[in-house]
Amino acid sequence: MIKFQIESKLEKKIRITEDYWKVLIEIGHPSIADYEEEIKNALINRLILMKFEEAKEIENLSLIN
């Protein structure tokens, strides 16, 4: 069952199922459990948009420092 579905600024549909949400809040990120609306807003109204390759470069830089 779908928990929520939104469309991003890049006009991509993002769908989170109940099962995936459960994994996210129980295993991956328990601290986000009470922030469903804020997460939807962040996905819809992102301030920074970048290609996957650019994001990986930033991630790699942060691992070095």
N, C-alpha and C positions, 0 to 999 in steps of 0.2 A: 504494500500500500504506500502511496506517495504521501510524505509528510508535508513537503512544499515544493513548488516549482516557480521559478522566477525567470525573467529575461534580463541578461546583463547589458551593460552599455555597449558591448560588442554584438548585441543582438543574438546572443547564444542562450539557449534554454539550459537552465541548471536545475536539476531535479534531485531531491534528497528523499530517499525512501525511509520509512519508519525503521527498518532493519539497519540501514547505514547510519542513521542518526543515533541509534542505540549503541552501535560500535564506537562512533565518535565520542559520545559522552561517557561511556563506561570504560573504554580502553584507551582511546587516543587523547582526548582532551576533556576530562571531567569538569573542568572549570567553566566550560561554555554551556553547560546544561540549562541555565536560566536565561540565556541570551539569544534565543531563537529569532526574535524580531530584529535585534541589532545585527545578527549575522545576515539575515535577508537584506537589510538595508545596506550593509557593507558590500554585499555581492552586487546589488543593483546600482549603487552610487559610488563605485570605486573611484578614488582620486588618482590612483596611479595605474596605468595600463602599460604592460610591456609584453614582449614576446617571451616565450618559454626560454629561449636561449639566453636572453638578457637576464632573466630571473636566475637562471643557473649560474651565470657569471657572478652576480651579486652574492648569491648563496656561497659560492666557492671563496669569494673574497672575505666574507664574514667568518668562514671557517679558519682562514689563515691568521686573522688578527686575534 
